[in-house]
């Protein structure tokens, strides 16, 4: 008897909940919520694009540094300058390491 009464109460509660829900209103609220998120997503996209631009500029700078140092090393080797041979390769490891780090990410 208690089980039948419990089932009757649950069916009434379920009925009132289903009457109170309007699928169209729920969908409209979901659309409003998504539209509210658009500015935040646009801001995130802009930040990512700015970071990409900065990293591309930094990569270009390191490539230029690498080219300049390579040219100096070649010139030192051709001029038989022993004092330059030892100093320049130590300087060239920094741009090379930065380029590897950028290409790896």
C-alpha positions in Angstrom: 0.0 0.0 0.0 2.8 2.5 0.9 4.6 1.6 -2.3 1.5 2.5 -4.4 1.2 5.8 -2.6 4.8 6.6 -3.1 4.5 5.8 -6.8 1.4 8.1 -7.0 3.3 11.0 -5.3 6.3 10.6 -7.6 4.1 10.6 -10.7 2.4 13.8 -9.5 5.8 15.4 -8.8 7.1 14.3 -12.2 4.0 15.7 -13.9 4.3 19.1 -12.3 8.0 19.3 -13.2 7.4 18.4 -16.8 4.5 21.0 -17.0 6.9 23.6 -15.6 9.6 22.9 -18.1 9.5 24.7 -21.4 12.1 23.3 -23.8 12.0 26.5 -25.9 12.9 28.6 -22.9 15.6 26.2 -21.8 17.2 26.4 -25.3 16.9 30.2 -25.4 18.7 30.4 -22.0 21.4 28.1 -23.3 21.9 30.4 -26.4 22.1 33.5 -24.1 24.7 31.7 -22.0 26.8 30.8 -25.0 26.5 34.3 -26.4 27.8 35.6 -23.1 30.9 33.5 -23.5 31.8 34.8 -26.9 33.6 37.9 -25.8 35.8 35.8 -23.4 36.6 33.4 -26.2 37.4 36.3 -28.6 39.7 37.8 -25.9 41.5 34.4 -25.5 41.9 34.2 -29.3 43.4 37.6 -29.5 45.9 36.8 -26.7 47.0 33.6 -28.5 47.5 35.5 -31.7 49.5 38.2 -30.0 51.7 35.5 -28.4 52.2 33.8 -31.8 53.3 37.1 -33.3 55.7 37.8 -30.5 57.2 34.3 -30.8 57.6 34.7 -34.5 59.4 38.0 -34.1 61.7 36.4 -31.4 62.4 33.4 -33.7 63.3 35.8 -36.6 65.7 37.7 -34.3 67.4 34.5 -33.2 67.7 33.4 -36.7 69.4 36.7 -37.6 71.7 36.4 -34.6 72.6 32.9 -35.7 73.3 34.0 -39.3 75.5 36.9 -38.0 77.5 34.7 -35.7 77.9 32.0 -38.3 79.2 34.7 -40.8 81.6 35.9 -38.1 82.9 32.4 -37.4 83.4 31.8 -41.1 85.3 35.1 -41.5 87.5 34.3 -38.5 88.3 30.9 -39.9 89.1 32.3 -43.3 91.3 35.0 -41.7 93.1 32.4 -39.5 92.2 34.3 -36.4 92.7 31.8 -33.6 91.5 34.3 -30.9 88.1 34.6 -32.6 87.6 30.9 -33.2 87.3 30.1 -29.5 85.1 33.1 -28.5 82.5 33.0 -31.2 81.1 29.4 -30.9 80.4 30.0 -27.2 78.2 33.0 -28.2 76.3 31.0 -30.9 75.0 28.4 -28.5 72.4 30.9 -27.0 70.5 31.6 -30.2 70.7 27.9 -31.2 69.2 26.8 -27.9 66.4 29.4 -28.2 65.6 28.2 -31.7 65.4 24.6 -30.5 63.2 25.6 -27.7 60.7 27.4 -30.0 60.6 24.7 -32.6 60.0 22.1 -29.9 57.0 23.8 -28.5 
